[in-house]
Amino acid sequence: MTLRRQLLALMGAAAIVVAACGGSQATPAPASEAPSSAPATEAPSAPPASADLKLVMDAEPTYFSLAYTDLPTSYIVGQIFSGMYRVNNKLAVIPDMAEALPEVSADGLTWTVKLKTGIKWQDGSDFSSADVKFTFDLAASANCTFIPSYCSDIQTNVASVEAPDAQTVVFTLKAPFAPFLVTDLSTVIMPKAAVMKSFDAFKAGTGSVDAAAVKALYDSITAATVDDAACGSDAPPATCDYATYVADMETTLTGAGVQLVGTLDKNLFKLEDGSPDNSSYGLALYGALSDLNATLAAAETDQVAASFRLLDFQQKPVGTGAYQFAKYESGQYVQLTANPNYYGGTVNPPNAFFPIIKDAASGAASLQKGETNWIYSVVSDALPALQADENVQLANYADFGYYFIAFNLREGKIYSDQNLRTAFTMCIDHDLTVSKATDGQGVPVYANVPPASWAFDPNSPQYEFNVDKAKGLIESSGWTLGADGVYAKGDQRLSTTLYVRQGRPQRISFAELAADQLKACGIEIVVTPSDFSTVLLPLLSYPNNFETYLGGWSTALDPDDSSIFGCDQVVSKDNPDANNFVGWCNQEASDLLTQGRQTTDQEARKAIYAKFQAMVHNDVPYYFLWADQGHAALSKAVTAGTNNIVNDGTIDLTSPVYYWNSDTWSIAAK
């Protein structure tokens, strides 16, 4: 896709990744609930000579900006950019580019932030309140292409953003919004001058483009590919395949000056046998065409927002963070270099490399060989070897995220019938299957709030394992068991493709174990491991051509899930990259989420979210699977120090935000 969200690939603590290094979404825990610090290494008395930082990337990066779509890229974004605030290892929000925590009016509606002086963008220009206002103004645009939760928060909750002087920003909210500090004020900031320079160059290239022709092409492709009668048939015509339109879209996009690089690099779209995947490539081009069409139809601020992913800024980002962009070699690595003018202080590693190693076992082996020194998420298969390696230090923490099987609830889709969704959950021995798939490392969940959260409800309803009852529900919806052991209704079999990310053994294992059990209920799923960036993300964007999908979400430290389950976040033609890709709209549940956002008392919020957990469990838009006991791995050559922001020179291996001070790290040279 082009799906703008914190989609767990699994995105571990992706909602807080960029806050730890500059911006994000997280919420402070009460002091009594914050995890205790477990020092791994004491800070050296003086910055040592350092080797390069090397973090394993398990997917191709997407956008090097606030438009990132996946966890690996979010780590890169968090190194290049900074926010006004960051989240520390105790899950508290602390000032980063701001001087202090915001001053908040008694009614909770006015938030005033004072910025530090002397901060420079990596191109040498001054950082100021104008950059903050610019970032929030783009988020407020209906054409916002930043991560959707941020766009949604600003559009829903912020009435205005003013910059009365270079160091002051004043936010006026429409109503009290409890998560504002941790979900929005700690988001990374984009540079106004650099983005506008890139936009002006892009706009110059579109000067001769026929907007009507672009719209006509976009509308014709959209109409053809969402023709349910044709595209839902057993033998859909070529007009349903985005590959059919590749040549026309390439011509139109390049004619408008769009560079077919990065997420539009044709060479990245391959089938398992290595042959070109023109369907997925065509869908990626369609996303870019959608952005171009919206740009040409919009006024200036909305034009900048709509075109943001198409700008060459995505290939040459400019931030305020510890590292600056150097190079991206697709299929190989991303390279950053230390920012010599970083306001936080000296950055010790001269380079930060992000080698692209999609296979989890190969990534773990690279750490043990000394070829890399950081893996952000360790899968269970690799855990024993890394635990036994005396040169490795492991972070172990309760993870803020969960896995699920999502059902497409749209009319005409098999699982739009709640009886079938409920039956699906009753055909699987839930807890036992989770244990087998994760080697005992996964914690079974039954709703959207993971056990690590203060809002987790231990009394949320659980899944019932009952094959006979499941069959009764299926048959009550008019399905008849066929001779092949699979239910059918007319000429439609109760069979779907279950998409799952390739290279993730736990997820694939659960899918295969579930498939075996579902057979006993007359339900067939075809487990299909697929590439995350080129296959899975496009499927979850408009027009949502999937039936079932096994994926995961990171969760912010605040439990507000409005961007995932809110009725206003359902993916549509007008909102193609929103988070609610399953199409679930329960107005009562959506209203509960609104109450939760606007209530400041934590105990009252906890009661609200308990009601929501029961509701989302019972409606079954997702079949919830498990939350991880999170594990990350660092070479013991990695140590932490202090700088102008960080005064605790340790790596807290018990915290989900163990990396919060990565801008102080050093790597002992061999």
C-alpha positions in Angstrom: 0.0 0.0 0.0 0.6 3.0 0.4 -1.3 2.2 3.6 -0.4 5.0 6.0 -0.3 3.5 9.4 1.7 1.8 12.1 1.1 -1.6 10.6 3.0 -4.3 12.5 5.2 -6.0 10.3 5.3 -6.8 13.3 6.0 -3.2 14.2 7.0 -4.1 17.8 6.9 -0.8 19.5 6.7 1.1 16.2 4.2 3.5 17.6 6.9 4.8 19.9 10.0 4.2 17.8 10.3 7.7 16.4 9.5 9.2 19.7 12.5 7.5 21.3 14.7 9.0 18.6 12.7 12.2 18.0 9.0 11.7 17.4 6.2 9.2 17.8 3.1 8.0 19.6 3.4 7.0 23.1 1.8 7.7 26.5 3.5 8.1 29.8 2.7 5.5 32.5 2.1 6.6 36.0 5.3 6.6 38.0 4.1 3.6 40.0 3.6 1.6 36.8 6.8 2.6 34.9 9.3 -0.2 34.4 12.4 -0.1 36.6 15.6 0.6 34.8 18.0 -2.3 34.3 21.4 -0.9 33.4 23.2 -2.9 30.8 26.3 -0.8 30.4 27.7 2.2 32.2 28.4 5.3 30.2 32.1 5.8 29.4 33.8 8.8 30.9 34.6 10.2 27.4 33.2 9.4 24.0 35.3 6.6 22.6 36.1 6.0 18.9 33.2 4.1 17.6 32.5 1.6 14.8 29.4 2.1 12.6 25.9 1.4 13.9 24.3 -1.5 11.9 20.6 -2.2 12.3 19.1 -5.1 10.4 16.2 -4.0 8.1 13.8 -6.9 7.4 12.0 -5.1 4.5 12.6 -2.6 1.8 12.2 0.9 3.2 9.2 3.0 2.1 9.3 6.8 2.7 12.1 8.5 4.5 9.7 11.0 6.1 6.5 11.2 8.2 4.8 9.2 5.4 6.6 6.0 6.4 4.4 2.9 6.3 6.4 0.3 8.2 8.4 -0.4 11.3 11.9 -0.8 9.8 11.6 2.6 8.0 10.3 4.2 11.2 13.7 3.4 12.8 15.5 5.2 10.0 13.0 8.2 10.2 13.7 8.4 13.9 17.4 8.8 13.3 17.0 11.5 10.6 14.3 13.6 12.2 13.4 14.8 15.6 10.3 15.9 17.5 9.5 18.5 20.1 9.4 15.6 22.6 10.6 12.1 23.0 9.6 9.1 25.2 12.3 7.8 27.6 12.9 4.3 29.0 10.4 4.8 31.8 7.7 5.7 29.3 7.7 9.3 30.3 7.6 12.2 27.8 10.6 14.5 28.0 11.5 17.6 26.0 13.6 17.2 22.9 13.5 20.2 20.6 11.2 21.9 23.1 12.6 23.7 26.2 10.0 22.2 28.6 6.7 20.3 28.8 3.8 22.3 27.3 1.9 24.9 29.3 -1.7 23.8 29.2 -4.7 26.0 30.0 -7.1 25.1 32.8 -9.8 24.0 30.3 -7.2 21.7 28.5 -7.8 23.4 25.1 -4.7 25.6 24.7 -1.2 24.1 24.7 1.8 26.4 24.4 5.2 25.0 23.5 8.5 26.9 23.7 11.2 25.7 21.4 15.0 25.6 22.0 17.1 28.1 20.1 20.1 27.3 17.8 18.8 24.1 16.3 19.7 23.7 12.6 18.3 21.6 9.9 20.8 19.4 8.2 21.0 21.7 5.2 22.1 24.5 7.6 18.9 26.5 7.9 17.3 27.4 11.2 14.6 25.3 12.8 11.7 27.3 14.0 8.0 27.4 15.0 7.2 27.9 11.3 8.4 24.3 10.6 6.1 23.0 13.4 3.1 24.9 12.1 3.9 23.7 8.5 3.9 20.1 9.6 0.7 20.4 11.5 -1.0 22.3 8.7 -0.1 19.5 6.2 -1.6 17.0 8.7 -4.7 19.0 8.9 -5.2 18.8 5.1 -7.8 16.5 3.8 -5.1 15.3 1.4 -2.7 14.4 4.3 -0.4 11.5 3.3 1.5 11.3 6.6 0.9 8.2 8.9 -2.9 8.1 9.1 -3.3 8.1 12.9 -1.4 11.5 13.0 -3.5 13.0 10.2 -6.7 11.8 11.9 -5.7 13.2 15.3 -4.9 16.6 13.9 -8.0 16.8 11.7 -10.3 15.6 14.5 -8.9 17.4 17.5 -6.9 20.5 16.5 -8.8 23.8 15.9 -5.7 25.9 15.0 -1.9 26.1 15.2 -0.2 29.5 15.6 3.4 30.5 15.6 3.4 34.0 17.3 7.2 34.1 17.2 10.1 31.9 16.1 10.3 29.9 19.3 6.7 29.6 20.3 3.9 27.4 19.0 0.3 27.6 20.3 -2.1 24.7 19.7 -5.8 25.2 20.2 -7.9 22.0 20.5 -11.6 21.6 19.7 -12.1 19.5 22.9 -9.9 18.0 25.5 -7.7 15.3 24.0 -5.9 13.1 26.5 -3.3 11.5 24.2 -2.2 14.8 22.6 1.2 15.1 24.2 2.3 11.6 23.4 0.6 10.9 20.1 1.0 14.3 18.4 3.4 16.7 20.1 6.1 14.0 20.0 5.7 13.4 16.3 8.7 14.2 14.1 8.8 17.6 12.4 9.2 18.2 8.7 11.3 21.1 7.3 9.1 23.8 5.6 11.8 25.2 3.4 13.2 21.9 2.1 9.8 20.4 1.5 8.6 23.5 -0.3 11.7 23.6 -2.5 11.1 20.0 -3.5 7.4 20.8 -4.1 8.2 23.9 -6.3 10.4 21.7 -8.4 7.7 19.1 -8.7 5.0 21.7 -9.5 7.2 23.1 -12.3 7.3 19.6 -13.8 3.5 19.3 -13.7 3.0 22.7 -15.4 2.3 21.2 -18.8 0.3 18.2 -17.5 -3.3 17.9 -18.6 -5.1 17.5 -15.3 -8.3 16.3 -17.1 -6.3 13.5 -18.8 -4.8 12.4 -15.5 -8.3 12.4 -13.9 -9.7 10.5 -16.8 -7.0 7.8 -16.5 -7.4 7.5 -12.8 -11.2 7.3 -12.9 -11.1 4.7 -15.7 -8.7 2.5 -13.8 -10.6 2.9 -10.6 -13.9 2.0 -12.3 -12.5 -1.1 -14.0 -10.7 -2.5 -11.0 -13.6 -2.1 -8.6 -16.1 -3.7 -10.8 -17.4 -6.3 -8.4 -19.3 -8.3 -11.1 -16.3 -8.7 -13.3 -13.4 -8.7 -10.8 -15.2 -11.0 -8.3 -15.8 -13.7 -10.9 -13.8 -16.9 -11.2 -12.1 -15.7 -14.3 -11.7 -11.9 -14.0 -10.8 -10.0 -17.2 -7.5 -8.3 -17.7 -9.2 -5.0 -17.0 -9.3 -6.0 -13.3 -5.5 -6.3 -13.2 -3.5 -3.2 -12.5 -0.8 -4.7 -14.7 -2.9 -3.8 -17.7 -2.4 -0.1 -17.1 1.3 -0.1 -16.2 2.5 1.5 -19.5 -0.2 4.3 -19.4 0.5 5.1 -15.7 4.3 5.1 -16.2 3.9 7.5 -19.1 1.6 9.8 -17.2 3.7 9.8 -14.0 7.0 10.3 -15.6 5.5 13.0 -17.8 4.6 14.8 -14.6 8.1 14.5 -13.3 7.4 11.7 -10.9 10.6 9.6 -10.4 9.9 5.9 -10.5 12.3 5.1 -7.6 12.0 4.0 -4.0 8.5 2.6 -3.5 8.0 2.9 -7.3 11.1 1.0 -8.3 9.9 -1.7 -10.7 12.8 -4.0 -9.8 11.4 -4.4 -6.3 8.2 -6.1 -7.4 9.0 -9.8 -7.9 7.1 -13.1 -7.6 8.5 -15.9 -5.6 10.2 -17.4 -8.6 11.9 -14.0 -9.3 9.8 -13.1 -12.3 8.3 -9.5 -12.4 5.1 -8.9 -10.4 3.4 -6.4 -12.7 0.1 -6.6 -10.8 1.7 -5.3 -7.6 3.8 -2.8 -9.4 0.7 -1.6 -11.2 -1.1 -1.1 -7.9 1.9 0.9 -6.6 1.7 3.1 -9.6 -2.0 3.5 -9.1 -1.3 4.9 -5.6 1.1 7.4 -7.1 -1.4 8.3 -9.8 -4.0 8.9 -7.1 -1.6 11.3 -5.3 -0.9 13.1 -8.6 -4.6 13.4 -9.4 -5.4 14.8 -6.0 -2.5 17.2 -6.3 -3.7 18.7 -9.6 -7.2 19.2 -8.2 -6.2 20.9 -4.9 -5.3 24.4 -3.6 -1.7 24.9 -2.6 -1.5 23.6 1.0 -3.6 20.7 0.0 -1.4 20.3 -3.1 1.7 20.0 -1.0 0.0 17.4 1.3 -1.3 15.4 -1.7 2.0 15.4 -3.5 4.2 14.7 -0.5 5.0 11.1 -1.3 5.8 12.0 -4.9 8.4 14.7 -4.0 12.1 14.1 -4.4 12.4 15.1 -0.8 11.6 11.4 -0.1 14.9 10.5 -1.8 16.9 13.3 -0.1 15.3 14.0 3.3 16.5 16.8 5.5 16.0 16.5 9.3 17.3 17.7 12.6 18.2 14.3 14.0 21.4 12.5 14.9 22.1 11.2 11.4 21.6 12.5 7.9 20.7 10.7 4.8 23.5 9.4 2.6 22.4 6.6 0.3 19.8 3.9 -0.4 20.7 0.9 -2.5 17.5 -1.1 -3.1 17.7 -4.7 -2.0 21.0 -3.9 -0.1 21.2 -1.2 2.5 20.4 2.3 3.6 23.3 4.5 4.8 23.2 7.5 7.1 26.1 9.6 8.3 26.5 11.3 11.6 25.1 14.8 11.8 28.1 17.0 12.8 25.7 19.8 13.9 23.3 17.7 15.9 21.9 19.9 18.7 21.9 16.9 21.1 25.7 16.6 21.0 28.4 14.4 19.5 27.2 11.4 17.5 29.9 8.8 17.9 29.3 6.2 15.1 30.5 7.9 11.9 27.7 6.0 9.9 24.5 4.2 10.6 23.9 1.3 8.2 20.6 -0.5 7.7 21.4 -3.7 5.7 18.3 -5.3 4.2 18.0 -8.9 5.4 14.5 -10.1 5.0 14.9 -13.5 6.5 14.8 -13.5 10.3 17.3 -16.4 10.7 19.8 -14.7 8.4 19.5 -11.5 10.3 20.2 -13.2 13.6 23.2 -15.0 12.1 24.6 -11.6 10.9 24.5 -10.3 14.5 26.3 -13.4 15.8 29.0 -13.1 13.1 29.6 -9.5 14.0 28.3 -8.2 10.6 25.5 -6.2 12.3 25.0 -5.0 15.9 21.3 -4.4 16.3 18.1 -6.5 15.6 15.0 -4.6 16.6 12.8 -7.8 16.8 14.0 -11.3 17.6 11.7 -14.1 16.5 11.4 -17.2 18.8 13.4 -19.5 16.5 16.5 -17.4 16.9 16.1 -16.7 20.6 17.9 -19.7 22.1 21.0 -19.2 20.1 21.2 -15.5 20.8 20.5 -16.1 24.5 23.5 -18.4 24.6 25.8 -16.0 22.8 28.1 -14.3 25.3 28.6 -11.4 22.8 24.9 -10.6 22.6 22.7 -8.6 25.1 19.0 -9.1 24.8 16.2 -6.7 25.6 13.2 -8.4 27.1 10.0 -6.5 27.6 6.2 -6.6 27.4 5.4 -5.5 23.9 2.9 -2.9 22.9 1.3 -4.7 20.0 -0.8 -7.6 18.9 -1.4 -10.0 16.0 -4.7 -10.7 14.4 -6.5 -12.3 11.4 -8.5 -9.6 9.8 -11.7 -10.2 7.8 -12.9 -8.0 5.0 -16.4 -7.0 6.1 -17.5 -5.2 2.9 -20.7 -6.3 1.2 -20.1 -9.2 -1.2 -17.1 -10.5 0.8 -17.5 -13.9 2.4 -16.8 -12.7 5.9 -19.2 -9.8 5.8 -21.5 -12.4 7.6 -20.8 -12.3 11.3 -21.9 -15.9 11.7 -19.0 -17.0 9.5 -16.5 -14.8 11.4 -17.7 -16.2 14.8 -17.6 -19.7 13.4 -14.0 -19.2 12.2 -12.9 -18.3 15.8 -14.7 -21.4 17.2 -12.9 -23.8 14.9 -9.4 -23.1 16.4 -8.1 -24.1 19.8 -6.9 -20.6 20.4 -4.5 -20.7 23.3 -2.9 -24.0 22.4 -2.4 -22.8 18.8 -0.8 -19.6 20.0 1.5 -21.5 22.3 2.6 -23.9 19.5 3.1 -21.2 16.9 5.2 -19.0 19.2 7.1 -21.7 21.1 5.4 -20.4 24.2 6.6 -16.8 23.7 3.2 -15.3 22.7 0.6 -14.2 25.2 -2.9 -15.0 24.0 -5.2 -12.0 23.5 -8.9 -11.7 22.8 -9.3 -8.0 22.0 -7.3 -5.0 20.9 -5.5 -3.9 24.1 -2.3 -5.9 24.9 -1.6 -7.0 28.5 1.3 -4.5 28.7 -1.2 -1.6 28.6 -2.8 0.1 31.7 -6.1 -0.2 29.8 -6.0 -4.0 29.4 -9.1 -5.7 30.7 -8.3 -9.2 32.0 -12.1 -9.9 32.1 -12.6 -9.4 28.3 -14.5 -12.4 26.8 -12.4 -15.2 25.4 -12.8 -17.5 22.4 -14.8 -20.7 22.6 -13.5 -23.8 20.9 -16.6 -25.7 19.6 -16.6 -27.2 16.1 -20.2 -28.5 16.3 -21.5 -25.0 17.3 -19.4 -23.4 14.5 -20.9 -25.7 11.9 -24.4 -24.8 13.1 -23.6 -21.1 12.6 -22.3 -21.7 9.1 -25.4 -23.8 8.2 -27.7 -21.2 9.6 -26.3 -18.8 7.1 -27.3 -21.1 4.2 -24.1 -23.0 3.6 -24.1 -26.7 2.8 -21.2 -29.0 3.4 -19.8 -30.2 0.0 -18.4 -33.5 -1.1 -14.9 -32.1 -0.8 -15.4 -31.3 2.9 -15.8 -27.6 2.3 -19.0 -25.6 2.8 -20.6 -24.0 -0.3 -23.4 -21.7 -1.1 -24.5 -22.0 -4.8 -21.2 -21.9 -6.8 -19.2 -20.2 -4.0 -17.0 -22.3 -1.7 -16.2 -21.2 1.8 -12.6 -20.8 0.8 -10.3 -17.7 1.0 -6.6 -16.8 0.6 -5.0 -16.0 4.0 -2.2 -13.5 3.3 0.6 -13.5 5.7 4.0 -11.8 5.7 6.8 -14.0 4.3 9.9 -14.6 6.5 7.9 -14.6 9.7 7.8 -18.1 11.0 5.5 -17.6 14.0 2.8 -16.0 11.8 3.1 -18.6 9.1 3.1 -21.4 11.7 -0.1 -20.0 13.2 -1.7 -19.7 9.8 -0.9 -23.3 8.9 -2.0 -24.7 12.2 -5.3 -22.8 11.9 -5.8 -24.0 8.4 -5.5 -27.6 9.5 -8.1 -27.0 12.3 -10.5 -25.0 10.1 -10.8 -28.0 7.7 -12.7 -29.9 10.4 -15.3 -27.1 10.2 -15.6 -27.1 6.4 -13.7 -23.9 6.1 -10.7 -23.7 3.7 -8.0 -21.1 3.9 -5.0 -21.1 1.5 -2.0 -19.7 3.4 -0.1 -17.4 1.1 3.2 -15.9 2.5 3.9 -12.6 0.6 6.2 -9.7 0.5 5.1 -7.0 2.9 5.9 -3.8 0.9 4.9 -4.9 -2.6 2.0 -7.3 -2.0 0.5 -7.0 1.4 0.4 -3.2 1.8 -1.3 -2.7 -1.6 -4.0 -5.3 -0.7 -5.0 -3.4 2.4 -5.3 -0.1 0.6 -8.3 0.9 -1.5 -10.0 -1.1 -3.1 -9.1 -3.7 -0.5 -8.9 -6.8 -2.6 -8.5 -9.4 0.1 -10.8 -11.7 2.2 -8.5 -12.6 5.1 -5.1 -11.3 6.2 -2.9 -12.2 9.2 -1.0 -9.2 10.4 -0.4 -7.1 13.4 -0.5 -3.6 14.9 1.9 -1.9 17.1 0.0 0.1 19.7 0.8 3.4 21.1 1.4 3.5 24.9 -1.9 5.3 24.9 -4.8 2.9 24.1 -6.7 5.2 21.8 -7.4 3.0 18.7 -9.6 5.5 16.9 -7.4 5.4 13.8 -7.8 1.7 13.4 -11.5 1.1 14.4 -13.2 4.5 14.0 -16.0 4.7 11.5 -14.4 7.8 10.0 -11.2 5.7 9.3 -12.9 3.1 7.0 -10.9 2.8 3.8 -12.7 4.2 0.8 -12.0 5.8 -2.6 -11.9 9.2 -0.9 -9.8 7.8 2.1 -7.8 5.1 0.3 -5.0 4.7 2.8 -6.8 4.8 6.1 -6.3 2.3 8.9 -9.7 0.7 9.1 -9.0 -1.5 6.1 -11.5 -4.2 7.2 -14.4 -1.7 6.9 -15.8 -2.2 10.4 -18.2 0.6 11.5 -20.0 0.1 14.8 -21.2 3.5 15.7 -21.6 2.7 19.4 -18.0 1.4 19.5 -16.8 4.5 17.5 -18.5 6.7 20.1 -16.8 4.9 22.9 -13.4 5.7 21.3 -14.4 9.4 21.1 -15.3 9.3 24.8 -12.0 7.7 25.6 -10.0 10.4 23.8 -11.8 13.2 25.5 -11.8 11.9 29.0 -8.7 12.8 31.0 -9.3 10.7 34.1 -7.4 7.4 33.6 -9.8 5.2 35.7 -12.7 6.5 33.7 -10.9 5.9 30.5 -10.0 2.4 31.6 -13.8 1.6 32.1 -14.5 3.0 28.6 -11.9 0.9 27.0 -13.0 -2.2 28.8 -16.5 -1.8 27.1 -14.8 -1.3 23.8 -12.7 -4.5 24.2 -15.8 -6.6 24.7 -17.5 -5.0 21.7 -14.6 -5.5 19.3 -14.3 -9.0 20.5 -17.9 -9.8 20.0 -18.3 -8.2 16.5 -15.3 -10.0 15.2 -13.8 -7.6 12.7 -10.5 -9.3 13.8 -9.8 -12.7 15.3 -7.2 -11.6 17.8 -4.2 -13.9 18.3 -1.4 -12.9 20.6 0.9 -10.2 22.0 4.6 -10.7 22.0 7.0 -10.9 24.9 9.3 -8.5 23.0 12.9 -9.4 22.4 15.6 -7.3 20.7 19.2 -8.0 20.4 22.3 -5.8 20.6 26.0 -6.7 20.3 27.7 -6.2 23.7 29.9 -3.8 21.8 27.1 -1.3 21.9 27.2 1.0 24.9 25.3 4.2 25.8 26.5 7.6 26.9 25.0 11.0 27.7 24.4 14.2 25.7 22.4 17.4 25.9 19.1 15.6 26.1 20.0 12.3 27.8 21.6 12.2 31.3 21.3 8.5 31.9 24.1 6.6 30.2 22.6 3.1 30.3 20.7 0.8 28.0 17.6 -0.3 29.9 17.0 -3.8 28.5 13.7 -4.2 30.3 12.0 -1.3 28.5 10.1 -1.4 25.2 11.8 1.9 24.5 15.3 0.6 25.3 16.6 2.5 22.2 15.3 5.9 23.4 18.9 7.1 23.8 20.4 5.6 20.6 21.7 9.0 19.7 24.3 8.5 22.5 25.3 5.0 21.6 28.9 3.9 20.7 30.0 0.7 19.1 33.4 -0.7 20.2 35.7 -1.1 17.3 37.2 -4.5 16.8 
